[in-house]
Amino acid sequence: MKERPHGFRSSLRVWLAEATDTPHDVAEMMLAHVAGTSVERAYRRTDYLDRRRVLLEKWAHHVTSASDTIVSMVAK
């Protein structure tokens, strides 16, 4: 079975939407998506690096923390 990195990326995107109050532009930039119109991007003078760093630390904790829930990842 081939790897599907977009599945992991979509997990991050869903987590950002459901478990955080991350603005859309920041979430999309975390996935290296182009966010906003060309005019909005021309005036945006930030890469949200500090905000992304904090969110990625929270995401790392989320995916590596112990849990009693076991999720089967076996393909059908």
C-alpha positions as CSV (number, residue, x, y, z in Angstrom):
1,M,0.0,0.0,0.0
2,K,1.3,3.4,-0.9
3,E,1.8,6.1,1.7
4,R,-0.8,8.9,1.7
5,P,0.7,12.0,3.4
6,H,-2.5,14.0,2.7
7,G,-4.3,11.8,5.1
8,F,-2.0,13.0,7.9
9,R,-2.2,16.5,6.7
10,S,-6.0,16.4,6.6
11,S,-5.9,15.1,10.2
12,L,-4.0,18.2,11.2
13,R,-6.4,20.5,9.3
14,V,-9.4,18.9,11.0
15,W,-7.8,19.2,14.4
16,L,-7.0,22.8,13.8
17,A,-10.6,23.5,12.9
18,E,-12.3,21.5,15.7
19,A,-9.9,21.7,18.6
20,T,-8.4,25.2,18.3
21,D,-9.5,28.7,17.4
22,T,-6.9,29.0,14.6
23,P,-7.7,31.6,11.9
24,H,-8.2,30.1,8.5
25,D,-5.2,31.8,7.0
26,V,-2.9,30.5,9.7
27,A,-4.2,27.0,9.3
28,E,-3.8,27.0,5.6
29,M,-0.3,28.4,5.8
30,M,0.6,25.5,8.2
31,L,-0.2,23.2,5.3
32,A,1.7,25.4,2.8
33,H,-1.5,26.2,1.1
34,V,-2.0,29.6,-0.7
35,A,-4.5,31.5,1.4
36,G,-6.4,34.6,0.3
37,T,-6.6,36.5,-2.9
38,S,-3.5,37.8,-4.7
39,V,-4.2,41.3,-3.3
40,E,-4.5,39.9,0.3
41,R,-1.3,38.0,-0.1
42,A,0.5,41.1,-1.4
43,Y,-0.4,43.0,1.7
44,R,0.2,40.2,4.2
45,R,3.6,40.8,5.7
46,T,3.8,37.8,8.0
47,D,4.4,34.1,7.8
48,Y,2.7,33.5,11.2
49,L,5.8,31.7,12.3
50,D,5.4,32.2,16.1
51,R,1.7,31.2,16.0
52,R,2.5,28.2,13.8
53,R,5.3,27.1,16.2
54,V,2.9,27.1,19.2
55,L,0.3,25.2,17.2
56,L,2.8,22.6,16.0
57,E,3.9,22.0,19.6
58,K,0.3,21.5,20.6
59,W,-0.2,19.1,17.6
60,A,2.9,17.1,18.5
61,H,1.6,16.7,22.1
62,H,-1.8,15.7,20.7
63,V,-0.5,13.0,18.5
64,T,2.1,11.6,20.9
65,S,0.1,11.7,24.1
66,A,-1.0,8.4,25.7
67,S,-4.6,7.5,25.2
68,D,-6.8,4.6,26.3
69,T,-8.4,4.6,22.8
70,I,-6.9,2.3,20.2
71,V,-7.7,3.1,16.6
72,S,-7.3,0.4,14.0
73,M,-5.4,1.6,10.9
74,V,-5.8,-1.7,9.0
75,A,-6.9,-1.2,5.3
76,K,-10.0,-3.2,4.3
